[in-house]
């Protein structure tokens, strides 16, 4: 039988990471799941389940695995929630908590989930195409002579990936992109 | 950097007409930066060639490779192996790269995929402007940093021609008259007197009129370095 470790301190920790005010009022109606576009394509992603897991204190499950990183941050779940839970912001706070504890792991998870683009310095030719193309000013050429994408600014839109003449930028398909490309579950 | 432009696909198709299997070889130097011959253009050209040949009913197989540079023999070493796998290579490097590949591998059927056009700057995304012609005898200390050889349609060295009107060139109304620019720049810098001095006639031998140019730094040559 699966044993789940509960940790009630998680709720308090999340509150310190700009969690929305009323997230504990969730009564699992599923309006957020119903509207969530990622829930439709990623088998293990469901905002209702994430909020529920948080309220149960399933810290390890939430913070150590890649599920929360699949949220695209579209905000569809916010206006449909009758209790003003704001699941997207709950997930954002969970991500912030992970990033505070282990920034490298957080970036790796974002990259894995297709929510962050990354430059391969071995291939980058410092041509400035990404720097000039990015609508969010995320890439910059560092003194070592290659482009680095600022995770704070990157929105994983993929413009730099297709424009890079050296094919030096890597971006995994997001769950919704993978589904539209192959129709398969990710 | 060196600016190049991909040749028309019809022209490349003509070159590779006899072959069933070719390599499209890119370069991550200048031609990648000016979006003519890097990894992206290798992909694009290879798929365009395959598509065109399929349409002709003569399918083409392509291998796609991109080297760090094609103007250094060390980077071209993998070409020894690659050339055994294909009948011909279309190189998207500038003319320097294609020449060096051909010199190093005389039995290799190598074809240029780009036209090498000029030395230019990249003032904005997708725009390149000629700034220098590599004449080997730079005089822009006299002209406010603006090159009349590269930027005047007539390469004039003694002021504007009669076709300069309203600061524009008669060859193309979108092109600024470089001598107007030189005059304005020097005036702004308080150096107009530079234009009153008689320049000696320009020596064109360094521009390549004395045959192919070669530069040697004996102090850097490996045989001259003491162990």
Interface residues (C-beta under 8 A of the other chain):
Chain A: X123 X125 X127 X128 X129 X132 X133 X163 X164 X165 X166 X167 X168
Chain B: X28 X29 X32 X33 X35 X38 X39 X40 X41 X43 X66 X122 X124 X125
